[in-house]
């Protein structure tokens, strides 16, 4: 009866199996982040922070 209504009856894992449409994707490149100093900065505390530099 469940199959008649289109409800899935069994569940299976896709681990190690090819999945259709999964060949399209992008690379997620991890960048090294440089820490920024918030307190005890030269020139005073109440100033805008310097730009964040990624390497």
mmCIF file as gemmi writes it, N, C-alpha and C atoms, coordinates in Angstrom:
data_model
loop_
_atom_site.group_PDB
_atom_site.id
_atom_site.type_symbol
_atom_site.label_atom_id
_atom_site.label_alt_id
_atom_site.label_comp_id
_atom_site.label_asym_id
_atom_site.label_entity_id
_atom_site.label_seq_id
_atom_site.pdbx_PDB_ins_code
_atom_site.Cartn_x
_atom_site.Cartn_y
_atom_site.Cartn_z
_atom_site.occupancy
_atom_site.B_iso_or_equiv
_atom_site.pdbx_formal_charge
_atom_site.auth_seq_id
_atom_site.auth_asym_id
_atom_site.pdbx_PDB_model_num
ATOM 1 N N . UNK Axp A 1 ? 0.828 -1.2 0 1 0 ? 1 A 1
ATOM 2 C CA . UNK Axp A 1 ? 0 0 0 1 0 ? 1 A 1
ATOM 3 C C . UNK Axp A 1 ? 0.873 1.265 0 1 0 ? 1 A 1
ATOM 4 N N . UNK Axp A 2 ? 1.973 1.234 0.768 1 0 ? 2 A 1
ATOM 5 C CA . UNK Axp A 2 ? 2.853 2.409 0.816 1 0 ? 2 A 1
ATOM 6 C C . UNK Axp A 2 ? 3.512 2.633 -0.544 1 0 ? 2 A 1
ATOM 7 N N . UNK Axp A 3 ? 3.868 1.545 -1.225 1 0 ? 3 A 1
ATOM 8 C CA . UNK Axp A 3 ? 4.48 1.648 -2.542 1 0 ? 3 A 1
ATOM 9 C C . UNK Axp A 3 ? 3.498 2.248 -3.542 1 0 ? 3 A 1
ATOM 10 N N . UNK Axp A 4 ? 2.24 1.963 -3.347 1 0 ? 4 A 1
ATOM 11 C CA . UNK Axp A 4 ? 1.192 2.473 -4.225 1 0 ? 4 A 1
ATOM 12 C C . UNK Axp A 4 ? 1.084 4.003 -4.137 1 0 ? 4 A 1
ATOM 13 N N . UNK Axp A 5 ? 1.307 4.547 -2.939 1 0 ? 5 A 1
ATOM 14 C CA . UNK Axp A 5 ? 1.233 6.003 -2.729 1 0 ? 5 A 1
ATOM 15 C C . UNK Axp A 5 ? 2.548 6.71 -3.053 1 0 ? 5 A 1
ATOM 16 N N . UNK Axp A 6 ? 3.591 5.955 -3.383 1 0 ? 6 A 1
ATOM 17 C CA . UNK Axp A 6 ? 4.878 6.554 -3.732 1 0 ? 6 A 1
ATOM 18 C C . UNK Axp A 6 ? 5.766 6.82 -2.541 1 0 ? 6 A 1
ATOM 19 N N . UNK Axp A 7 ? 5.442 6.247 -1.414 1 0 ? 7 A 1
ATOM 20 C CA . UNK Axp A 7 ? 6.255 6.415 -0.209 1 0 ? 7 A 1
ATOM 21 C C . UNK Axp A 7 ? 7.362 5.362 -0.249 1 0 ? 7 A 1
ATOM 22 N N . UNK Axp A 8 ? 8.62 5.757 -0.02 1 0 ? 8 A 1
ATOM 23 C CA . UNK Axp A 8 ? 9.691 4.758 -0.06 1 0 ? 8 A 1
ATOM 24 C C . UNK Axp A 8 ? 9.514 3.706 1.028 1 0 ? 8 A 1
ATOM 25 N N . UNK Axp A 9 ? 9.739 2.459 0.64 1 0 ? 9 A 1
ATOM 26 C CA . UNK Axp A 9 ? 9.549 1.348 1.568 1 0 ? 9 A 1
ATOM 27 C C . UNK Axp A 9 ? 10.85 0.997 2.265 1 0 ? 9 A 1
ATOM 28 N N . UNK Axp A 10 ? 11.962 0.955 1.525 1 0 ? 10 A 1
ATOM 29 C CA . UNK Axp A 10 ? 13.251 0.612 2.108 1 0 ? 10 A 1
ATOM 30 C C . UNK Axp A 10 ? 14.232 1.758 1.968 1 0 ? 10 A 1
ATOM 31 N N . UNK Axp A 11 ? 15.227 1.786 2.826 1 0 ? 11 A 1
ATOM 32 C CA . UNK Axp A 11 ? 16.243 2.826 2.794 1 0 ? 11 A 1
ATOM 33 C C . UNK Axp A 11 ? 17.606 2.168 2.631 1 0 ? 11 A 1
ATOM 34 N N . UNK Axp A 12 ? 18.476 2.786 1.832 1 0 ? 12 A 1
ATOM 35 C CA . UNK Axp A 12 ? 19.792 2.245 1.576 1 0 ? 12 A 1
ATOM 36 C C . UNK Axp A 12 ? 20.798 3.389 1.568 1 0 ? 12 A 1
ATOM 37 N N . UNK Axp A 13 ? 22.034 3.078 1.845 1 0 ? 13 A 1
ATOM 38 C CA . UNK Axp A 13 ? 23.096 4.071 1.857 1 0 ? 13 A 1
ATOM 39 C C . UNK Axp A 13 ? 23.735 4.181 0.472 1 0 ? 13 A 1
ATOM 40 N N . UNK Axp A 14 ? 24.236 5.359 0.133 1 0 ? 14 A 1
ATOM 41 C CA . UNK Axp A 14 ? 24.942 5.558 -1.132 1 0 ? 14 A 1
ATOM 42 C C . UNK Axp A 14 ? 26.449 5.525 -0.932 1 0 ? 14 A 1
ATOM 43 N N . UNK Axp A 15 ? 26.902 5.082 0.233 1 0 ? 15 A 1
ATOM 44 C CA . UNK Axp A 15 ? 28.336 5.058 0.52 1 0 ? 15 A 1
ATOM 45 C C . UNK Axp A 15 ? 29.047 4.101 -0.431 1 0 ? 15 A 1
ATOM 46 N N . UNK Axp A 16 ? 30.034 4.621 -1.155 1 0 ? 16 A 1
ATOM 47 C CA . UNK Axp A 16 ? 30.815 3.828 -2.08 1 0 ? 16 A 1
ATOM 48 C C . UNK Axp A 16 ? 30.133 3.558 -3.414 1 0 ? 16 A 1
ATOM 49 N N . UNK Axp A 17 ? 28.964 4.15 -3.636 1 0 ? 17 A 1
ATOM 50 C CA . UNK Axp A 17 ? 28.237 3.933 -4.881 1 0 ? 17 A 1
ATOM 51 C C . UNK Axp A 17 ? 28.234 5.209 -5.704 1 0 ? 17 A 1
ATOM 52 N N . UNK Axp A 18 ? 28.262 5.107 -7.023 1 0 ? 18 A 1
ATOM 53 C CA . UNK Axp A 18 ? 28.16 6.321 -7.843 1 0 ? 18 A 1
ATOM 54 C C . UNK Axp A 18 ? 26.753 6.914 -7.769 1 0 ? 18 A 1
ATOM 55 N N . UNK Axp A 19 ? 26.683 8.234 -7.687 1 0 ? 19 A 1
ATOM 56 C CA . UNK Axp A 19 ? 25.408 8.927 -7.615 1 0 ? 19 A 1
ATOM 57 C C . UNK Axp A 19 ? 25.253 9.765 -8.881 1 0 ? 19 A 1
ATOM 58 N N . UNK Axp A 20 ? 24.131 9.606 -9.566 1 0 ? 20 A 1
ATOM 59 C CA . UNK Axp A 20 ? 23.896 10.345 -10.813 1 0 ? 20 A 1
ATOM 60 C C . UNK Axp A 20 ? 23.792 11.842 -10.53 1 0 ? 20 A 1
ATOM 61 N N . UNK Axp A 21 ? 24.451 12.67 -11.336 1 0 ? 21 A 1
ATOM 62 C CA . UNK Axp A 21 ? 24.389 14.123 -11.179 1 0 ? 21 A 1
ATOM 63 C C . UNK Axp A 21 ? 25.341 14.666 -10.14 1 0 ? 21 A 1
ATOM 64 N N . UNK Axp A 22 ? 26.174 13.814 -9.565 1 0 ? 22 A 1
ATOM 65 C CA . UNK Axp A 22 ? 27.085 14.268 -8.519 1 0 ? 22 A 1
ATOM 66 C C . UNK Axp A 22 ? 28.458 14.649 -9.078 1 0 ? 22 A 1
ATOM 67 N N . UNK Axp A 23 ? 28.635 14.592 -10.406 1 0 ? 23 A 1
ATOM 68 C CA . UNK Axp A 23 ? 29.93 14.89 -10.983 1 0 ? 23 A 1
ATOM 69 C C . UNK Axp A 23 ? 30.173 16.381 -11.169 1 0 ? 23 A 1
ATOM 70 N N . UNK Axp A 24 ? 29.179 17.207 -10.93 1 0 ? 24 A 1
ATOM 71 C CA . UNK Axp A 24 ? 29.318 18.654 -11.052 1 0 ? 24 A 1
ATOM 72 C C . UNK Axp A 24 ? 29.566 19.225 -9.658 1 0 ? 24 A 1
ATOM 73 N N . UNK Axp A 25 ? 30.591 20.034 -9.523 1 0 ? 25 A 1
ATOM 74 C CA . UNK Axp A 25 ? 30.879 20.593 -8.212 1 0 ? 25 A 1
ATOM 75 C C . UNK Axp A 25 ? 31.949 21.659 -8.282 1 0 ? 25 A 1
ATOM 76 N N . UNK Axp A 26 ? 32.334 22.156 -7.127 1 0 ? 26 A 1
ATOM 77 C CA . UNK Axp A 26 ? 33.343 23.195 -7.042 1 0 ? 26 A 1
ATOM 78 C C . UNK Axp A 26 ? 34.352 22.817 -5.966 1 0 ? 26 A 1
ATOM 79 N N . UNK Axp A 27 ? 35.482 23.476 -6.004 1 0 ? 27 A 1
ATOM 80 C CA . UNK Axp A 27 ? 36.531 23.238 -5.027 1 0 ? 27 A 1
ATOM 81 C C . UNK Axp A 27 ? 36.372 24.244 -3.901 1 0 ? 27 A 1
ATOM 82 N N . UNK Axp A 28 ? 36.409 23.764 -2.679 1 0 ? 28 A 1
ATOM 83 C CA . UNK Axp A 28 ? 36.364 24.663 -1.528 1 0 ? 28 A 1
ATOM 84 C C . UNK Axp A 28 ? 37.788 24.828 -1.02 1 0 ? 28 A 1
ATOM 85 N N . UNK Axp A 29 ? 38.368 25.968 -1.354 1 0 ? 29 A 1
ATOM 86 C CA . UNK Axp A 29 ? 39.757 26.225 -1.004 1 0 ? 29 A 1
ATOM 87 C C . UNK Axp A 29 ? 39.818 26.88 0.371 1 0 ? 29 A 1
ATOM 88 N N . UNK Axp A 30 ? 40.608 26.294 1.263 1 0 ? 30 A 1
ATOM 89 C CA . UNK Axp A 30 ? 40.76 26.825 2.612 1 0 ? 30 A 1
ATOM 90 C C . UNK Axp A 30 ? 41.925 27.805 2.608 1 0 ? 30 A 1
ATOM 91 N N . UNK Axp A 31 ? 41.668 29.028 3.064 1 0 ? 31 A 1
ATOM 92 C CA . UNK Axp A 31 ? 42.72 30.039 3.109 1 0 ? 31 A 1
ATOM 93 C C . UNK Axp A 31 ? 43.214 30.204 4.538 1 0 ? 31 A 1
ATOM 94 N N . UNK Axp A 32 ? 44.489 30.524 4.671 1 0 ? 32 A 1
ATOM 95 C CA . UNK Axp A 32 ? 45.043 30.787 5.998 1 0 ? 32 A 1
ATOM 96 C C . UNK Axp A 32 ? 44.661 32.198 6.4 1 0 ? 32 A 1
ATOM 97 N N . UNK Axp A 33 ? 44.087 32.322 7.584 1 0 ? 33 A 1
ATOM 98 C CA . UNK Axp A 33 ? 43.659 33.641 8.048 1 0 ? 33 A 1
ATOM 99 C C . UNK Axp A 33 ? 44.689 34.219 9.001 1 0 ? 33 A 1
ATOM 100 N N . UNK Axp A 34 ? 44.887 35.5 8.871 1 0 ? 34 A 1
ATOM 101 C CA . UNK Axp A 34 ? 45.832 36.22 9.713 1 0 ? 34 A 1
ATOM 102 C C . UNK Axp A 34 ? 45.06 36.81 10.892 1 0 ? 34 A 1
ATOM 103 N N . UNK Axp A 35 ? 45.529 36.605 12.131 1 0 ? 35 A 1
ATOM 104 C CA . UNK Axp A 35 ? 44.82 37.185 13.276 1 0 ? 35 A 1
ATOM 105 C C . UNK Axp A 35 ? 44.968 38.705 13.309 1 0 ? 35 A 1
ATOM 106 N N . UNK Axp A 36 ? 43.949 39.376 13.869 1 0 ? 36 A 1
ATOM 107 C CA . UNK Axp A 36 ? 43.996 40.835 14.008 1 0 ? 36 A 1
ATOM 108 C C . UNK Axp A 36 ? 44.024 41.188 15.486 1 0 ? 36 A 1
ATOM 109 N N . UNK Axp A 37 ? 44.804 42.173 15.811 1 0 ? 37 A 1
ATOM 110 C CA . UNK Axp A 37 ? 44.941 42.588 17.201 1 0 ? 37 A 1
ATOM 111 C C . UNK Axp A 37 ? 43.855 43.605 17.535 1 0 ? 37 A 1
ATOM 112 N N . UNK Axp A 38 ? 43.08 43.334 18.583 1 0 ? 38 A 1
ATOM 113 C CA . UNK Axp A 38 ? 41.985 44.207 18.976 1 0 ? 38 A 1
ATOM 114 C C . UNK Axp A 38 ? 42.398 45.194 20.065 1 0 ? 38 A 1
ATOM 115 N N . UNK Axp A 39 ? 43.212 44.75 21.003 1 0 ? 39 A 1
ATOM 116 C CA . UNK Axp A 39 ? 43.59 45.628 22.111 1 0 ? 39 A 1
ATOM 117 C C . UNK Axp A 39 ? 45.091 45.904 22.079 1 0 ? 39 A 1
ATOM 118 N N . UNK Axp A 40 ? 45.49 46.942 22.794 1 0 ? 40 A 1
ATOM 119 C CA . UNK Axp A 40 ? 46.889 47.358 22.902 1 0 ? 40 A 1
ATOM 120 C C . UNK Axp A 40 ? 47.513 47.592 21.521 1 0 ? 40 A 1
ATOM 121 N N . UNK Axp A 41 ? 46.754 48.274 20.676 1 0 ? 41 A 1
ATOM 122 C CA . UNK Axp A 41 ? 47.256 48.57 19.34 1 0 ? 41 A 1
ATOM 123 C C . UNK Axp A 41 ? 47.994 49.896 19.336 1 0 ? 41 A 1
ATOM 124 N N . UNK Axp A 42 ? 48.982 49.978 18.466 1 0 ? 42 A 1
ATOM 125 C CA . UNK Axp A 42 ? 49.733 51.226 18.344 1 0 ? 42 A 1
ATOM 126 C C . UNK Axp A 42 ? 48.811 52.288 17.758 1 0 ? 42 A 1
ATOM 127 N N . UNK Axp A 43 ? 48.753 53.452 18.373 1 0 ? 43 A 1
ATOM 128 C CA . UNK Axp A 43 ? 47.914 54.537 17.887 1 0 ? 43 A 1
ATOM 129 C C . UNK Axp A 43 ? 46.585 54.632 18.615 1 0 ? 43 A 1
ATOM 130 N N . UNK Axp A 44 ? 46.289 53.731 19.532 1 0 ? 44 A 1
ATOM 131 C CA . UNK Axp A 44 ? 45.07 53.847 20.32 1 0 ? 44 A 1
ATOM 132 C C . UNK Axp A 44 ? 44.1 52.696 20.096 1 0 ? 44 A 1
ATOM 133 N N . UNK Axp A 45 ? 43.127 52.615 20.987 1 0 ? 45 A 1
ATOM 134 C CA . UNK Axp A 45 ? 42.194 51.503 20.979 1 0 ? 45 A 1
ATOM 135 C C . UNK Axp A 45 ? 40.969 51.778 20.115 1 0 ? 45 A 1
ATOM 136 N N . UNK Axp A 46 ? 40.445 52.994 20.175 1 0 ? 46 A 1
ATOM 137 C CA . UNK Axp A 46 ? 39.183 53.311 19.521 1 0 ? 46 A 1
ATOM 138 C C . UNK Axp A 46 ? 39.41 53.771 18.071 1 0 ? 46 A 1
ATOM 139 N N . UNK Axp A 47 ? 39.863 52.831 17.242 1 0 ? 47 A 1
ATOM 140 C CA . UNK Axp A 47 ? 40.1 53.087 15.814 1 0 ? 47 A 1
ATOM 141 C C . UNK Axp A 47 ? 39.538 51.925 15.027 1 0 ? 47 A 1
ATOM 142 N N . UNK Axp A 48 ? 39.291 52.124 13.733 1 0 ? 48 A 1
ATOM 143 C CA . UNK Axp A 48 ? 38.858 50.975 12.933 1 0 ? 48 A 1
ATOM 144 C C . UNK Axp A 48 ? 39.966 49.935 12.822 1 0 ? 48 A 1
ATOM 145 N N . UNK Axp A 49 ? 39.574 48.688 12.707 1 0 ? 49 A 1
ATOM 146 C CA . UNK Axp A 49 ? 40.552 47.599 12.597 1 0 ? 49 A 1
ATOM 147 C C . UNK Axp A 49 ? 41.181 47.607 11.204 1 0 ? 49 A 1
ATOM 148 N N . UNK Axp A 50 ? 42.404 47.126 11.106 1 0 ? 50 A 1
ATOM 149 C CA . UNK Axp A 50 ? 43.02 47.023 9.78 1 0 ? 50 A 1
ATOM 150 C C . UNK Axp A 50 ? 42.295 45.956 8.955 1 0 ? 50 A 1
ATOM 151 N N . UNK Axp A 51 ? 42.464 46.03 7.656 1 0 ? 51 A 1
ATOM 152 C CA . UNK Axp A 51 ? 41.804 45.059 6.768 1 0 ? 51 A 1
ATOM 153 C C . UNK Axp A 51 ? 42.326 43.675 7.046 1 0 ? 51 A 1
ATOM 154 N N . UNK Axp A 52 ? 41.435 42.686 6.936 1 0 ? 52 A 1
ATOM 155 C CA . UNK Axp A 52 ? 41.826 41.3 7.17 1 0 ? 52 A 1
ATOM 156 C C . UNK Axp A 52 ? 42.559 40.775 5.942 1 0 ? 52 A 1
ATOM 157 N N . UNK Axp A 53 ? 43.741 40.176 6.164 1 0 ? 53 A 1
ATOM 158 C CA . UNK Axp A 53 ? 44.576 39.707 5.069 1 0 ? 53 A 1
ATOM 159 C C . UNK Axp A 53 ? 44.527 38.191 5.049 1 0 ? 53 A 1
ATOM 160 N N . UNK Axp A 54 ? 44.159 37.611 3.912 1 0 ? 54 A 1
ATOM 161 C CA . UNK Axp A 54 ? 44.185 36.158 3.734 1 0 ? 54 A 1
ATOM 162 C C . UNK Axp A 54 ? 45.389 35.797 2.878 1 0 ? 54 A 1
ATOM 163 N N . UNK Axp A 55 ? 46.056 34.713 3.274 1 0 ? 55 A 1
ATOM 164 C CA . UNK Axp A 55 ? 47.198 34.266 2.49 1 0 ? 55 A 1
ATOM 165 C C . UNK Axp A 55 ? 46.819 33.124 1.599 1 0 ? 55 A 1
